[in-house]
């Protein structure tokens, strides 16, 4: 995985190396050096997550986006470990019941994979939908967590 942090160590972006989204433009990255120590806190928590020792991340997040995107990602971050929801449920719970597509788009461009758990959102038909790291990774993450469907979460 590739992690980008700001000067305070807050996570700006976390992607799979083969992420299907366009990479973050260099003009939007303030740190352009490779520094494993700067992201060691992220790597440690990810290792714990994959070892099933961590269910909640305790990291400062600093994704960049519009106020709507920030709000959508905050709601997405509240989807509990081991549960799945739909784009429509996310929108409804956030009091934007007619905005399922907008929430789907926000989910699609979520810049912080796994930690902001876009993998926990499925289509209204119960099927897995797009995931920037690939549907195989989405399915593996859901299996790792032993996910079950849950409607309104917050």
Residue pairs with C-beta under 8 A, 6 or more apart in sequence:
1 14
1 15
1 16
1 17
1 46
1 113
2 13
2 14
2 15
2 16
2 17
2 19
3 11
3 13
3 14
3 39
3 42
3 43
4 11
4 12
4 13
4 14
4 24
4 29
4 31
5 11
5 12
5 31
5 38
5 39
5 42
6 12
6 30
6 31
6 62
7 30
7 31
8 60
8 62
9 38
9 41
9 60
10 59
10 60
10 61
10 62
11 42
11 59
11 60
11 61
11 62
11 63
11 112
11 115
12 24
12 29
12 62
12 63
12 64
12 111
12 112
13 24
13 63
13 111
13 112
14 42
14 111
14 112
14 113
14 114
14 115
15 21
15 23
15 111
15 113
15 132
15 133
16 113
16 132
16 133
16 134
16 137
18 133
18 134
19 113
19 132
19 133
20 132
20 133
20 134
21 109
21 132
24 111
26 32
28 64
31 38
36 43
41 59
42 59
42 115
45 54
45 57
45 58
45 59
45 115
46 114
48 54
49 55
49 57
49 114
50 144
52 144
55 81
55 82
56 81
57 115
59 115
61 77
61 112
61 115
61 116
63 69
63 70
63 73
63 110
63 111
63 112
63 116
64 111
65 73
65 106
65 109
65 111
68 102
68 106
69 106
69 109
71 94
72 90
72 94
72 102
72 103
72 106
72 107
73 106
73 110
73 112
73 116
75 90
75 93
75 94
75 103
75 154
76 90
76 106
76 107
76 110
76 116
76 117
76 118
76 121
77 115
77 116
77 117
78 153
78 154
79 85
79 90
79 117
79 120
79 121
79 153
80 150
80 153
81 117
81 145
82 145
82 146
82 147
82 148
83 120
83 147
83 148
83 149
83 150
83 153
84 120
84 121
84 122
84 142
84 147
84 148
84 149
84 150
85 120
85 121
85 122
85 149
85 150
85 151
85 153
86 100
86 121
86 122
86 123
86 124
87 100
87 101
87 103
87 104
87 107
87 121
87 123
87 124
88 97
88 100
88 103
88 124
89 151
89 152
89 153
90 100
90 103
90 107
90 121
91 97
91 98
91 99
91 100
91 102
91 103
92 152
93 152
93 153
93 154
94 103
94 154
96 102
96 103
100 124
104 121
104 129
107 118
107 121
108 118
108 130
108 132
110 116
110 118
110 132
113 119
113 132
113 133
114 141
118 131
118 132
119 131
119 137
119 138
119 141
119 142
120 142
120 145
120 147
121 129
122 128
122 129
122 149
123 129
126 149
128 135
128 138
128 139
128 142
131 137
131 138
